[in-house]
C-alpha cells in the first residue's frame, strides 16, 4: 500500500484541508493500517498529518480531545513505534546500499 492508497482508504477520517500520511516506508504504512483498523472504531476519531519532522515522527490526531485520559498516550506510543520502524528500515537500506557499493 502507498501513502496515497492509505489516505484514500481512511479519507473519511482525514480532517479537511490536511494531507494525512506522508511517510512512505512500507513497514510504517503496514503498521498504521493495522492500528487504524482499531482507531477508526473510536467515535469521532480524525487524523490530520502523519509525517517525519527533523527525523522524528509526528502523529497528529484528535485523540487527546476526544479521549483525554488516554488519547495523548496513544499518540505518543504510535509515534515511538513509527520512529523504531523508520530506524530499522533506514539501517537495512544503508546496509544494502553498502553491500552493493562494495560488492560483498
Steps between C-alpha positions, in 0.01 A plus 500: 500500500622851421439818698244604238314170538510529879360854495231394255405199716468721811378820328184508711723544810738754342433855619403731217786702358774264622718259306502203740775238483826623348742224605566257217681225689314172428530376858353826634206487259432136589518576873272803475248308291471246783481771767238699308272197483453551875528880515213550258274318748542790743202732447611832352858394419678719243860535387664789319871430448737210545847609399869510582624829642871533574527119467231437762145397434208729570156341533235771504151385596211616714542211745599728786183705455258208468666274757697721743583218740693294246505680161832674551659177619379320187641772276835475677511119484425504128768763437757288685412192293524698176842634608617144567377374162666791318834432674480129413418566133770767474754257647403223259510734201841634605644148529357399162644811339839432661489143378423611144776762502764264638388184323475288814 
